[in-house]
Amino acid sequence: MAELLSVRLAPEWVTDCLWVLRADDPIRENYAPERLVADHGAPAELVAAIEAWDAEFQAVFVSDDPMSSGFPDETTTLAWRSRGEALAARLAALLGVRVEFRVAGYDRVFTP
């Protein structure tokens, strides 16, 4: 397995929320959180937290009208974003690589 260069925690509708960049591939791979356990020894609790966080995002997707998708208010959105930032910081510390956090017009980078 090629060296892990960076991870992006960036949820998108109807796909996994992680995007992994490895030394041998110039394109990020969409990556399911549960692969972190097998590939990088991530604790199951952290993986479950990432999956739950992404599930909150996926739950507000409206397939019949994607433009109306989203959290009901700013307070809910900010709380969700804050939990995502904490998860990104934990990933950076655990994996020892740069973790980019990207959600709807907001970017932040965490380093080990």
DRENPAGU-977768 format. One record per residue (C-alpha): residue in one letter; z, x negated, y negated. Coordinates in steps of 0.25 Angstrom, whole numbers. Last residue first. Layout:
<pts>
 code     z     x     y
    A     Z     X     Y
...
</pts>
This chain:
<pts>
 code     z     x     y
    P    53     2   -65
    T    44     7   -75
    F    42    22   -80
    V    31    26   -89
    R    30    39   -97
    D    19    49  -100
    Y    20    63  -106
    G     7    72  -109
    A     9    81   -97
    V    17    72   -87
    R    15    57   -84
    F    26    48   -79
    E    21    34   -76
    V    29    26   -65
    R    28    10   -66
    V    32     4   -53
    G    45     0   -46
    L    44    12   -37
    L    59    17   -38
    A    61    14   -53
    A    47    19   -57
    L    49    32   -48
    R    63    34   -54
    A    57    34   -68
    A    46    43   -64
    L    56    53   -58
    A    64    53   -71
    E    51    55   -79
    G    48    67   -70
    R    62    73   -72
    S    60    72   -87
    R    46    79   -86
    W    52    91   -79
    A    63    92   -89
    L    52    91  -100
    T    43   102   -94
    T    55   111   -92
    T    59   110  -106
    E    45   111  -111
    D    43   125  -105
    P    36   132   -93
    F    31   120   -86
    G    16   119   -84
    S     4   126   -79
    S    -3   135   -89
    M   -16   126   -90
    P   -16   126   -74
    D   -19   141   -74
    D   -22   146   -60
    S   -15   134   -54
    V    -2   135   -62
    F     5   123   -61
    V    20   124   -64
    A    25   121   -49
    Q    17   108   -49
    F    26   102   -60
    E    39   106   -53
    A    33   101   -40
    D    31    87   -47
    W    46    86   -50
    A    50    91   -36
    E    40    80   -30
    I    46    70   -39
    A    60    74   -35
    A    57    74   -21
    V    51    60   -22
    L    64    55   -28
    E    73    61   -18
    A    64    56    -7
    P    67    41   -12
    A    54    33   -14
    G    51    23    -3
    H    38    19    -9
    D    26    24     0
    A    34    34     9
    V    43    39    -1
    L    34    39   -13
    R    23    47    -5
    E    32    59    -7
    P    28    59   -22
    A    14    62   -19
    Y     4    52   -25
    N    -9    53   -33
    E   -15    39   -32
    R   -18    32   -45
    I   -31    25   -46
    P   -33    10   -48
    D   -29     8   -33
    D   -24    -5   -27
    A   -12    -7   -35
    R    -7     7   -34
    L    -6    18   -44
    V     2    30   -39
    W     1    44   -45
    L    12    54   -43
    C    13    69   -46
    D     6    74   -34
    T    -5    85   -36
    V    -7    99   -39
    W    -5    98   -54
    E    -2    84   -59
    P    11    77   -60
    A    12    63   -66
    L    21    52   -60
    R    13    40   -61
    V    16    28   -51
    S    13    14   -53
    L     8     1   -47
    L    11     3   -32
    E     6    -9   -24
    A    -4    -6   -14
    M     0     0     0
</pts>
